[in-house]
Amino acid sequence: MKAVNSRDLLILSHLRRDARVKLTKLSRATRIPVSTLFDKIRAYQVNSIVSKNASLVDFSKLGYQARALVMFSAHRHDRAKLEQVLKRNRNVNSLFKVNNGWDFTAEVVFPGIREVEEFVEEVEEQVRLKAKQVFYMVEELKREAFLSTPGLVGI
Amino acid sequence: MKAKEGAVLNQLRMDCRDSLTAIAGRTGIPLSTVFKKVKRFHEQGLVRHVCLLDFARLGFPLRAGVFIRASKKSEVKKALASLACLNNFYQVSGAYDFYADMVFKDWHSYESLLDKLKSMEAVQSVRAHFIQPVRQEVFEI
């Protein structure tokens, strides 16, 4: 895989701002031919630079009023099981491995706080946890903002 | 939300660069209906289409989740919101007031930012973890 250059970062920043942008519009904005853009966007996916093109949803508008970050720490032998339990749960929207005394952070989406509490209890019933901590999201201030401003790709 | 709207939304969640024709084919919903629904999602401010990146492959190998407790929330909110390294930023409840997911090109940038945060008068405490995505944006409506 070739190293990415400033031109790639420019294309990616436009896709970060609107992943459904038409190639013709992107070509006008970047002054890169459509055929080149087509090849490059395909290569980003083949090389796993782009992991996914996803529509981010305002969950509260769909009736999911409780979003939370739940941190889990399990005993060493139970970590793989914890990961499986979290991956299987349909309300885990995103899952991250973390360090510093913790194993995973799960970003969860539920209709209400009661369901979040039940989710944590369910995980506890299946895996021996060392610790858990819940942070309810009160307000979303930025989401997927890094490299989303074409003018700032030189950072 | 109606089943058809959920089906279209879930297709967009899986791959938002898919054409409307492909979405119509996969869901069995007429193309004109898919077009109207996607248009309505935009009008309602319900969706934003982004490509999720593997930042490490772009030369930003460090990604940190930083919890911040603030004495002056508005000051911290304003200071963090303008940072170029910021990816996700939430106000949270509990032991901390904010959670910031940030991306760095090297250890020095990470440490400088943490030092800067800790030196702010409005910041009471900071807890940072390195984070590595396992899966992202998989919740089905």
Interface residues (C-beta under 8 A of the other chain):
Chain A: M1 A3 V4 D8 L9 L12 L15 R16 R17 D18 A19 R20 Y44 N47 S48 I49 V50 S51 K52 N53 A54 S55 L56 V57 D58 F59 K61 L62 G63 L69 E83 K87 R90 N91 V92 N93 S94 L95 F96 K97 V98 N99 N100 W102 F104 T105 V109 Q133 V134 F135 Y136 M137 V138 E139 E140 L141 K142 R143 E144 A145 F146 L147 S148 L152 I155
Chain B: M1 L9 L12 R13 M14 D15 C16 R17 F41 Q44 G45 L46 V47 R48 H49 V50 C51 L52 L53 D54 F55 R57 L58 G59 F60 G65 F67 K77 A81 A84 C85 L86 N87 N88 F89 Y90 Q91 V92 S93 G94 A95 Y96 Y99 M102 V103 R127 A128 H129 F130 I131 Q132 P133 V134 R135 Q136 E137 V138 F139 E140 I141
